[in-house]
Amino acid sequence: MEPIIFTSGLKKTFRIGKVDVPALRGVDLVVQEGEFAGIVGPSGCGKSTLLHVLGGLTPPTSGKVLVDGNDFSSMSDGDRTRFRRHKIGFVFQRFNLLPTLTARNNIAIAQHIQGNGFNPHRFQAIVEMLGIQDKLNHKPYALSGGEQQRVAIARAVICEPKILLADEPTGNLDSENSQIALNMLRGLNRSFRQTILMITHNPDAAAVADRVLRMRDGRMLLD
Amino acid sequence: MDTKMVIANLLHRPARTIISILAVGLEVGMVLLVVGMTTGMLNETSKRIEGVGADILVQPPGSSFLLGVTNAPMPIKIGDLLGQRVPHVLHVVPVLVMFNVSGGVNLVFGINLEQFKEVTGGFAYHAGGPFTGPNDILVDDLYARGNHLSVGKTVNLFNRSFRVAGIVEHGKGARLFIPLVTAEELSGTQDKASIFFVKCTDPGYIDDVVDGIRQVLPKYEVRSIPEYTSLYTSNNLPALDSFIAAMISVALGIGFLVIFLSMYTTITERTREIGILKSLGASKTYIMEVILREAGILCLVGILAGEAGTVVVRRLFETYFPTLYILLTPQWELYAALLAVAGALLGAAYPALRAASLDPVDALAYE
């Protein structure tokens, strides 16, 4: 079966002033559909950059990047945006909820941007699974960190993305809420065969994944 | 959903929202008031000339159509000449027009009441009655209201005190009327007039009478009243169009700058939120639409505030300055709204483009 994520020799170099800073130095990665993969590595090893490239937020500098059969290295910014809208869900360390909207509208806006309209059945199923039914009319500032992350997870999966990319999802949570968030990701993976690629510097968090990959200095380390 | 987000964003910063709305309102109000006041005053003056009831106006050679600007008087006997030599002339009424600038700018008609009555049909008196002496003055009801005058009170004009003899219905040429002999004395002339109002035996003869007067007085300015009042437009007043254009440009500039600054600070403040929207797959068009819609709502509410504010200002003018007439027309209300929309769109365009072109990774990392 064709992997849902395939990278070969993926490089990403940032130009900072007059200096080229390589963030990814040739990443080879294969993730199968329905897999929950974790990537661990120290700060600055390129984990977040890898996630940004795989989510289409930034183009690769060189190398091959196939996500659900789409070659990111040959796609325009607009094409990657369209792809991301329909196929990718993001969960961030800092939750990244829109502060002026309620939890309900933070979730619904993803469906709105996708353009397929509001799906009440999907919405209900997700909010019930994440246990945020009674928080839907609250704005982010009135929610705890754990609740905000659950709303963020709901937003990320409401449009049934092919891939959920989680960037240090427990980084801003205490251990109890971290466990709840990880259980939810695990539940989504098991219940809906949601493909999840999670990066973390926390080995305990990575342990919930089916497979843990290690990164260092912009490269994947062999298991 | 977009609208919910846009409104939520606007409510998130109420002070900035209110200031932006007020600025657009100021822009709209400025346009409407400047245009309304100039066209209103011109319109009102021309209506007052029409209200005299004459068919033709005769002015000395080379005169401006603006009454009181040219003081070169004509011999009063010209009136008799016209009556005798031009067929279908019913009445010719001489008026010595004076321009008062003390305590306000006003035209003062020096008239012979009996003769003036022949053309106008006479004044309708709200209070008091005709002149009884050389230092009597008639004022119209709007002037009286604006200056808190009543019969018997004193009005100072041309370094002379006049007693208010009567308060008359407005709309008969000027707002202030003094006896013709007094006007002659004040202007140092004898048996002279600045203008003649001519009444024809029948309105159907107006063109014939105009031609007839032009034959008798070849170099004089002779116009039918409709032709004369048609000159009361901003195009015919030196620099007025330029003044209006300048004021509209200033208003447009205010709207543009405030919306620009408001939207620019908005996208700076919401850089991270724009990154979030991009991470959700929002296109550049979507981001631009959100910013432009926000500016559009500010603009729409600002237009309504400006138009409502202008109506309030006009009411206040009617109450406290009844002689200053502000003409609000649907046409200019539409133009002012379109100008505000243009200013807002121009002001929001660059911030919207900038927001749309933000790099999503940088935007998400924005602190």
Boltz contact constraints between the chains, C-beta under 6 A:
constraints:
  - contact:
      token1: [A, 52]
      token2: [B, 361]
      max_distance: 6.0
  - contact:
      token1: [A, 57]
      token2: [B, 360]
      max_distance: 6.0
  - contact:
      token1: [A, 57]
      token2: [B, 361]
      max_distance: 6.0
  - contact:
      token1: [A, 58]
      token2: [B, 361]
      max_distance: 6.0
  - contact:
      token1: [A, 81]
      token2: [B, 281]
      max_distance: 6.0
  - contact:
      token1: [A, 81]
      token2: [B, 283]
      max_distance: 6.0
  - contact:
      token1: [A, 84]
      token2: [B, 281]
      max_distance: 6.0
  - contact:
      token1: [A, 85]
      token2: [B, 281]
      max_distance: 6.0
  - contact:
      token1: [A, 90]
      token2: [B, 279]
      max_distance: 6.0
  - contact:
      token1: [A, 96]
      token2: [B, 276]
      max_distance: 6.0
  - contact:
      token1: [A, 98]
      token2: [B, 273]
      max_distance: 6.0
  - contact:
      token1: [A, 100]
      token2: [B, 8]
      max_distance: 6.0
  - contact:
      token1: [A, 100]
      token2: [B, 9]
      max_distance: 6.0
  - contact:
      token1: [A, 100]
      token2: [B, 12]
      max_distance: 6.0
  - contact:
      token1: [A, 101]
      token2: [B, 8]
      max_distance: 6.0
  - contact:
      token1: [A, 105]
      token2: [B, 4]
      max_distance: 6.0
  - contact:
      token1: [A, 109]
      token2: [B, 1]
      max_distance: 6.0
  - contact:
      token1: [A, 110]
      token2: [B, 280]
      max_distance: 6.0
  - contact:
      token1: [A, 112]
      token2: [B, 1]
      max_distance: 6.0
  - contact:
      token1: [A, 113]
      token2: [B, 280]
      max_distance: 6.0
  - contact:
      token1: [A, 113]
      token2: [B, 281]
      max_distance: 6.0
  - contact:
      token1: [A, 113]
      token2: [B, 282]
      max_distance: 6.0
